[in-house]
Amino acid sequence: MPKFVIEREIPGAGQMKAEELQAVSRKSCDVLREMGPQVQWVQSYVTGNKIYCIYNAENEAQVREHARRGGFPANSVAKVLAVIDPTTAEQPAMA
């Protein structure tokens, strides 16, 4: 299943209290249950004024539908084409 990175512009996201983050998480999970297993939330990263989310989904439209139903912004949705990490540097070159 393709992986997507979603950028959500939410002013003050980094100052949200634990209860607020929990409420957002619950809303997201409720919408995901309604939509079925074709959309999966993997993880999110909260920064100063944005939340970056990683989702698995069949397509971008499903990611955007989740955002619409949940009332979350989805300012940018990008399909992940490759994943690299420090171990990538150690792998032999591919021809």
Backbone torsions as a table, in degrees:
resi	resn	phi	psi	omega
1	MET	NA	134.2	179.1
2	PRO	-60.6	152.5	178.3
3	LYS	-111.4	143.6	-179.3
4	PHE	-130.0	147.8	172.0
5	VAL	-109.6	126.1	-178.9
6	ILE	-113.8	130.7	175.6
7	GLU	-104.7	120.9	179.9
8	ARG	-114.7	115.7	177.4
9	GLU	-83.8	112.1	-178.5
10	ILE	-134.2	98.0	-179.1
11	PRO	-52.9	130.7	178.8
12	GLY	78.6	12.8	-177.6
13	ALA	-54.2	-40.0	-178.5
14	GLY	-68.1	-16.4	178.4
15	GLN	-99.9	4.4	179.5
16	MET	-64.9	139.4	178.8
17	LYS	-76.2	161.2	-179.5
18	ALA	-54.7	-38.5	-179.7
19	GLU	-65.7	-37.2	178.8
20	GLU	-68.5	-43.0	178.0
21	LEU	-64.1	-37.2	178.1
22	GLN	-65.1	-40.7	179.5
23	ALA	-64.4	-42.0	177.6
24	VAL	-63.3	-43.3	179.2
25	SER	-61.3	-43.3	179.2
26	ARG	-63.0	-42.8	179.0
27	LYS	-61.0	-45.2	179.3
28	SER	-59.7	-46.5	-179.9
29	CYS	-63.7	-38.2	177.1
30	ASP	-60.6	-45.9	179.8
31	VAL	-64.9	-41.4	178.6
32	LEU	-60.8	-40.4	177.5
33	ARG	-61.6	-40.6	178.3
34	GLU	-64.7	-37.6	-175.2
35	MET	-79.5	-23.5	-179.6
36	GLY	94.8	-179.9	-171.1
37	PRO	-74.5	-2.6	-179.2
38	GLN	-75.8	-6.4	174.5
39	VAL	-130.0	125.4	-176.8
40	GLN	-131.5	130.0	175.6
41	TRP	-86.4	125.6	-178.5
42	VAL	-95.6	-53.9	-175.0
43	GLN	-169.8	156.7	175.7
44	SER	-135.3	152.1	179.7
45	TYR	-122.5	122.6	-178.4
46	VAL	-96.7	127.0	176.5
47	THR	-120.5	-168.7	-176.5
48	GLY	-51.4	-59.0	-176.8
49	ASN	-126.9	18.4	-179.2
50	LYS	-145.7	156.7	169.5
51	ILE	-124.4	128.4	178.0
52	TYR	-105.5	123.6	-175.5
53	CYS	-117.2	145.2	174.9
54	ILE	-110.9	124.5	179.7
55	TYR	-129.9	148.0	167.0
56	ASN	-102.3	132.4	179.7
57	ALA	-158.6	158.7	179.0
58	GLU	-67.7	-30.4	-178.8
59	ASN	-162.6	169.3	-179.0
60	GLU	-63.7	-34.7	-178.8
61	ALA	-58.5	-37.9	179.2
62	GLN	-67.6	-38.3	177.6
63	VAL	-63.0	-44.5	-179.9
64	ARG	-68.3	-34.3	177.3
65	GLU	-66.1	-40.1	175.8
66	HIS	-59.0	-44.7	179.2
67	ALA	-62.9	-43.3	-180.0
68	ARG	-61.4	-49.4	-178.5
69	ARG	-63.7	-34.9	-177.8
70	GLY	-85.7	-12.3	-177.4
71	GLY	77.0	24.4	179.8
72	PHE	-99.3	144.6	172.8
73	PRO	-72.1	150.3	172.1
74	ALA	-135.4	74.0	-174.0
75	ASN	-64.9	-30.5	178.3
76	SER	-146.8	134.4	175.6
77	VAL	-129.5	121.5	-178.0
78	ALA	-128.5	132.3	176.5
79	LYS	-75.5	132.7	178.0
80	VAL	-78.1	125.2	-178.7
81	LEU	-98.9	-24.5	177.6
82	ALA	-159.3	156.0	176.1
83	VAL	-123.0	128.0	177.2
84	ILE	-125.9	158.2	176.1
85	ASP	-155.2	-176.6	-177.3
86	PRO	-57.4	-28.8	-179.6
87	THR	-70.7	-18.6	177.5
88	THR	-60.3	-35.5	-179.7
89	ALA	-65.6	-23.0	-176.8
90	GLU	-91.2	-10.3	-177.0
91	GLN	-77.3	147.9	176.3
92	PRO	-64.7	149.9	178.6
93	ALA	-61.9	140.9	179.3
94	MET	-95.6	135.5	179.8
95	ALA	-87.2	NA	NA
